[in-house]
Amino acid sequence: MRTINKVILIWNITRDPMVKTTENGKKVALYTIATNRYYKTAEGENKSESEFTNCVSWGALAERCEKFLVKGKLVYVEGRLKTRVIEKDNGEKIYKTEVVVGNIIFLNKRGEFADSALPSTEEDDIDLLGGTDFDD
């Protein structure tokens, strides 16, 4: 039987990425994307609910995240869900679910990026972080 594990998110980065280097020299970028769900209550009142999703990018994609991602930027993120089990010293297990990102597209207009290293383009959308680096 086939299965699907695909996540697509569009919204803002909530903080600058935290980038680390593993013992074998591979970079990993950790960041959070906020999304909102809008709904109407039974009484007809408009409400919104925020969701904060942890994301992780590896290798060359992490390096690009380090260079170009900043808090508040609007992005399209595509990846897969992964749940890690972290065991604390006291034996307690913590389950952490995050999106392992394979593709990021900046959705801000070119003029909103401060980095002059961006390539010249006539398009408003900038896909600088594309790739399929799904390594753990």
C-alpha positions as CSV (number, residue, x, y, z in Angstrom):
1,M,0.0,0.0,0.0
2,R,1.3,3.5,-0.9
3,T,1.6,6.2,1.7
4,I,2.1,10.0,1.5
5,N,4.1,12.1,3.9
6,K,4.1,15.6,2.4
7,V,3.8,19.0,4.1
8,I,3.3,22.4,2.4
9,L,3.3,25.6,4.4
10,I,3.2,29.2,3.4
11,W,3.6,31.9,6.0
12,N,6.3,33.8,8.0
13,I,9.5,32.7,9.6
14,T,9.2,33.5,13.4
15,R,12.9,33.8,14.2
16,D,16.2,33.8,12.4
17,P,17.4,30.2,11.8
18,M,19.7,28.5,14.3
19,V,22.4,26.8,12.3
20,K,24.7,24.1,13.7
21,T,27.3,21.9,12.3
22,T,27.2,18.2,13.0
23,E,30.2,16.1,14.1
24,N,30.7,15.0,10.5
25,G,30.7,18.6,9.2
26,K,27.2,18.7,7.8
27,K,25.1,21.9,8.5
28,V,21.6,21.8,9.9
29,A,19.3,24.8,10.2
30,L,16.4,24.9,12.7
31,Y,13.6,27.5,12.4
32,T,9.9,27.9,13.0
33,I,7.1,28.9,10.6
34,A,3.9,30.4,11.9
35,T,0.6,29.7,10.1
36,N,-2.9,30.9,11.0
37,R,-6.3,29.1,10.8
38,Y,-9.3,31.4,10.5
39,Y,-12.8,30.1,11.5
40,K,-16.2,31.3,12.7
41,T,-17.6,30.2,16.0
42,A,-21.1,28.8,16.5
43,E,-22.1,32.3,17.6
44,G,-20.8,33.8,14.3
45,E,-17.7,35.4,15.8
46,N,-14.6,35.4,13.5
47,K,-11.5,33.8,15.2
48,S,-8.0,32.9,14.3
49,E,-5.7,30.3,15.7
50,S,-1.9,30.3,15.3
51,E,0.2,27.2,14.7
52,F,4.0,27.2,15.1
53,T,5.7,24.5,13.1
54,N,9.3,23.5,13.7
55,C,11.4,23.0,10.5
56,V,14.8,21.5,9.8
57,S,17.0,21.9,6.7
58,W,20.2,19.9,6.1
59,G,23.4,20.4,4.1
60,A,23.5,22.9,1.2
61,L,19.9,23.9,1.9
62,A,20.8,24.7,5.6
63,E,23.7,26.9,4.3
64,R,21.3,28.8,2.1
65,C,18.8,29.2,5.0
66,E,21.6,30.6,7.1
67,K,22.4,33.1,4.4
68,F,18.9,34.2,3.3
69,L,16.2,33.4,5.9
70,V,15.4,36.0,8.5
71,K,12.5,36.6,10.9
72,G,9.3,37.8,9.3
73,K,10.1,36.7,5.7
74,L,7.2,35.1,3.8
75,V,8.2,31.6,2.5
76,Y,6.8,28.5,0.9
77,V,8.1,25.4,2.6
78,E,7.7,21.8,1.3
79,G,8.9,18.7,3.1
80,R,7.9,15.7,5.1
81,L,7.0,15.1,8.8
82,K,9.4,13.4,11.1
83,T,9.0,12.6,14.7
84,R,12.1,12.3,16.8
85,V,12.3,10.7,20.3
86,I,14.5,12.5,22.7
87,E,15.3,10.6,25.9
88,K,16.2,12.8,28.9
89,D,18.7,11.9,31.6
90,N,15.8,10.8,33.9
91,G,14.5,8.3,31.3
92,E,11.6,10.5,30.2
93,K,10.9,10.4,26.5
94,I,10.0,13.6,24.6
95,Y,8.5,13.3,21.1
96,K,9.3,16.2,18.8
97,T,7.6,16.4,15.4
98,E,9.1,18.7,12.8
99,V,9.1,19.2,9.0
100,V,12.2,18.0,7.2
101,V,12.4,20.6,4.5
102,G,13.3,19.8,0.9
103,N,12.3,23.0,-0.8
104,I,11.9,26.6,0.1
105,I,10.7,29.5,-2.0
106,F,10.9,33.1,-0.9
107,L,7.7,34.8,-1.6
108,N,8.7,38.4,-0.7
109,K,9.4,40.8,-3.5
110,R,13.1,41.2,-4.5
111,G,13.3,44.7,-3.1
112,E,12.6,43.4,0.4
113,F,15.8,41.4,0.5
114,A,18.8,43.3,1.9
115,D,21.5,40.9,0.5
116,S,23.0,42.1,-2.7
117,A,24.2,38.6,-3.5
118,L,20.7,37.7,-4.8
119,P,20.6,36.9,-8.5
120,S,19.0,39.4,-10.9
121,T,15.4,38.4,-11.8
122,E,12.3,40.1,-13.2
123,E,10.1,37.8,-11.1
124,D,8.7,38.7,-7.7
125,D,9.1,35.1,-6.4
126,I,12.6,34.0,-5.7
127,D,13.4,30.3,-5.5
128,L,16.9,30.3,-4.1
129,L,16.6,27.4,-1.8
130,G,15.2,24.7,-4.0
131,G,16.5,21.1,-3.7
132,T,15.6,17.7,-2.4
133,D,18.1,17.4,0.5
134,F,16.0,15.2,2.8
135,D,18.9,13.7,4.7
136,D,18.5,13.3,8.5
